[in-house]
Amino acid sequence: MKHLNLLLALLLPLPISAQISQMTTTFEGDILYFSIENPLKESGEPWQGRIFKVGPAGLELVESRDRVADPNSPPGAPVTNYFHLSGPEVSDSGNVFVFAARRECYDGFGPCADQPNPQSTIRTAQRRAVPGVVRLSANGRFAAVFGFSGRGSYLIDFFSGTESDLPPPPSLYVDPRPGRAVSGDGAIVHSGRSGLWIFQDGRNQQLVRIPASPQGAFTTIEEPVIDGPARRILYTARAAGNGLRRLRMYDLQNRKDEEFIGGLGETYMPLLSTGGSRALFLSTAQFVDIEPPGSPQLFTVNTDGTGFRRLTNEPGGVLRAAFSGNGQAAWYVAASGRLMRLDLESGESVERLSPIPTLYGWGFPGPVPGSMMRIPGEGFTDEVCIAGESPVPEELCGVRVRMGDRYAPVLWATPTEIMAQAPWETPVDQTLTLSVEAGNVSPFEANLDRAFEPWHMGRGGYFVAGWFGQDRPYHLARHADSGRWVTPEEPTAPGGLVHVYGYGLGEVVVPQQTGVPAPVNPLVPLREPPRCVGTSSGIRQEQLEVLFAGLEPDQIGMYRLTVRVPASAMGPELQMACGVGPVALPLRQ
């Protein structure tokens, strides 16, 4: 058997959708509430949002609704009840609980825009349904209702029984994210295109304005959370130039804004304890300058800057988290799919739910015969396995990928990603079902199938992105003469040759064997090589010279373009358009 020399491409993360999502917990952190669309195994129930809780008593269903037609539907536009549940939030005491619900409406052309959606339920001693999204204060006294029609937005004070309309500011809407958006005295923190805002003392105030580019230090303000006493706000801001998220803190008492946590990598999803003395967050940074960014892990730090700790070392990282009001317990979903409870004082970590393997949707079209394809998800495996020999096996780490009536070679499998080769024999003129086979011992059903229609097939080409340095992402490329990576420190030069790498670029002239690397000699070219044009410093270059377009030698399912950089090109970067997608490379100035 031939030893397999894999080029492990540096891929940028794809956007992900959550399975166990929108988690919320109490002051002690003993019970976690979450929403999930997966039905329980053997229940026969449909896939739709439900609310569960898990704790010392195990897994319990909290809210579920049958999907039924609304008898008051307008003619020609059938409407359902509010059956799809999501966005739970619970008070520290557990006595107040809110969640959102959506309905379905169709008028023959698509969803009906004039139907109120969503609707939220507030559970105290009684139940109350309100239009819009609701966010809750940790002490359970205040509920902010963000309405989209009718009355609009208002604040409920359960202690006094009063309701106060909220003014229509430039942006007063808070997504259902983990972390509190409403303080114990009814202050509401929110962000928008113009900056960081707070509704407090009956008026809306702008705390931080997004600096004007390019002089500004950051370009966005996202994910703001506030503590119970309304003393501090944590939020993420994307740094100008590289777009990496960093944590910032706003001191409401002293009206002072400053960076809180940075590092080489992304730092995001801040959570605060109710008292505001401790923070929890995710970061891909290792907080050591010489180490590269890694998978997202969970960290904690006191808000006075002391007590900085890394809490997890999960293979593939941590996807989502919730923080107890007392700041002593964290819940998180690992990339392996496990739901864990972590005691921050003792360090004890307990698995509360087994992994639920999940197949995400992804943006590019269907499989291209012979090409590698990235299959994103979570809970595929709890380790990283890489194929080491040729032909590549059809099973790795207990994971298999079935494409129609064939199994695909699996080049590597991680908790959140499978890299497989679409067999060369894959038909492109018929509907194809892709199925991931992975173990599922959780109590929930797993959704591991995706269907591709004929018009999806054979059109999944793109160039591979890589991450180098702190400036910006560029595409994966090598200098043709030295074989070294093209990076901002070693940019390509006018007149030089570069190898640019991609997937799914099309049919080749010589039939290949599935699961076997492309030959080194002779090279295998594309049947229809792409045409490339370039732009640098805003100036469109002549058509680029493509010396070779075909399979990368000694690799499986990877393509290569060998392109000559125009002698007239000028820095700081060369942008190429080559049919299936753009390419950006750093260029020597």
Secondary structure, DSSP 8 states (H G I E B T S, - for coil): -EE---------------SSEEEEE-SS---EEEEE---BTT----S--EEEEEETTEEEEEE-----B-TT--TT--BB-S-EEEEEEE-TTSS-EEEEEE--BB-SSSB-TTS---EEEEESSSEEEEESEEEEBTTSSEEEEE-SSTT--EEEETTTTEEEE----S-------SS-SB-TTS-EEEEETTEEEEEETTEEEEEEE---TTTSSBS--EEEEE-TTS-EEEEEEEBTTT--EEEEEEETTTTEEEEEE--SS-EEEEEE-TTSSEEEEEES--SSTTS---S-EEEEEETTS---EE----TT-EEEEEE-TTSSEEEEEETTS-EEEEETTT--EEEEE----EE---SS-S--TT-EEEEEEE-S-SS-EE--EES--S-BTTBEEEETTEE--EEEE-SSEEEEE--TT--SSS-EEEEEE----SSB----EEEE-TTTTT---EE-EEEETTTEEEE-EEETTT--B--SSS-B-TT-EEEEEEE----BSS---TTS---SSS--BBSS----EEEETTEEEEE-EEEEEEE-TT-SS-EEEEEE--TT--SSEEEEE-SS-EEEEEB--
